[in-house]
Amino acid sequence: MRYRFKLFSAIALVVGLAAASANAQSSDGRQAQDIVTRQLEAFLAGDFVQAYSYASPDIRQIFPTLDRFMSMVRNGYLPVLRPGNYAFGQMERLADGRIVWDVLIAAPDGSDYTAAYFMEQQADGTWKVDAVTMRKGAPGMI
């Protein structure tokens, strides 16, 4: 009887820890998704100062002024700057703790893109955009 109680307790502990971990991951995922949404909405509203505020410290170091940041966005990320529509696809947590969200975007010219948003959690617990990679087409398309 005692053995079954210990086994049951151990199983309950493992299940509880797994559930807590899943809740933390989904909470982190929702928070990171919210930042991506806020940045896309800021771009759409023409509020580039706000959009820049969601960039990670590393991005802000590479592009230390709003003008440089916006030049980079205009020259390489037009679908992100002016998405027709967008929808969130898969989320993945990387070994380094970052989260990657696939965002399906309809570009201004009507073509489809997938933007992989690499999100980095800051020391204060907030999430920032640490990188974005773009590829033409939906996920899984070559």
N, C-alpha and C positions, 0 to 999 in steps of 0.2 A: 504494500500500500504506500509506504513511504517513498519507494522508488518511483511509482507512478506519479506521485505528487511532485517530486523533484523534476521528473521528465516534463510534466505538464507546465511547471513553473519556468523551466528553461525554454520550452517552446513558446510560451506566452511572452517571455522577455525578448526572444529573437523576433517574433512577429511585431511586438511593440516597437522595437528599435527600427525595424524595416519600415513600419508605418510612419514613424517620426521622421526618418530620413526622406521618405517619399514626400511627406508634407513639406519638409524644408526645401526639397528640390523644387516642388511645384510652386511654393511660395517665392523662391528665388526666380524661377522661370517667369512667373507672373510679373514680378517687379521688373525684371529685365525686359520683358515684352512691353510693359508700360512705357519704359524709357524709349524704346524703338518707336513706339506709336507717337509719343510726344515729339520726338525729333522729326518724324515724317510730317506730322501735323504742323510743326513750326515751319518746316520748309514750305509746305503748301500755303501757309498764311503769310509767307514772306518775312517771318520773324527769324532772321538769320542769327541774331545775337542769341536767342533762345536755343536754336538748333545747335549752335557752337557750344553752348553750356553743357550739352550732353556728351561731349567728346571727353575721352579719358585724358589723364595728364600726359601720357605718352603721345597721343595725337596732338594735343595742344603744344607739346614741345616741338614736334615736327612742323606744325603749322601754327606758329606763335601769334599770328594776328588773324582777325576775322577775315580780312581781305585774302590772305593766303589760303585759309581754310575754304572759303567760298570759291576761289579760283580752282582749287583741287576738285571740289564737288562739281562745279560747272563743267570742267574739262573731262572728268572721268566717271561721274556718277549722276548723269542727267536723269535717269529713271528714278533715282532716290530723291532728287531735287523736285521733280514734278511728276509724282506717280499719278496715273489715271485712277487706278484702283490698286489695292494691295491686300494681301491676306497672309496670315502666318501659317507656315508649314511645320516641319519637324523642329524640335529642340533637342540639343545634345549638350551634356556636360562633359567638358574635356578634363583630362587628367590634371591640368594645371589650375582647375577650379573655374575657368571661364565657361560661359554658356554661349552656344552658337544657335541662333535662330535663323532658319530659312524663311525669307519673306518673298512671296511671289508678287511681282510688281508688273503692272501694265504701264509701259513707257508712254510718253507723250505721242509717239508715232504709232502706237497700238501694238508694238511687239512686246513679247513677254520676256521677263528676266527673273532670275532668282538672285536675291541679295542675301549673302550669308553674313549676318551681324554677329561679330565676336564681342561679347559683353564681359566686362571685367568688374568684379565687386571691389569697391573702395574700402579703405580702413573704417570709414564711418557706416558701412553697410549698404550704401547706395550703389547703384549700377551705372556704368558709363559705357559708351560705345568705344571699343578699343580698336576695331578694324571692321571693314566691310569689303567683301569680295563679291564681284558681280560676274554672272555668266548668263549668256543669252539662253532663253528657254526655261521650261519648268524643271524642277528637280528630276534627275534621272534621265533627262534628254541629253543627247550628245550632239 
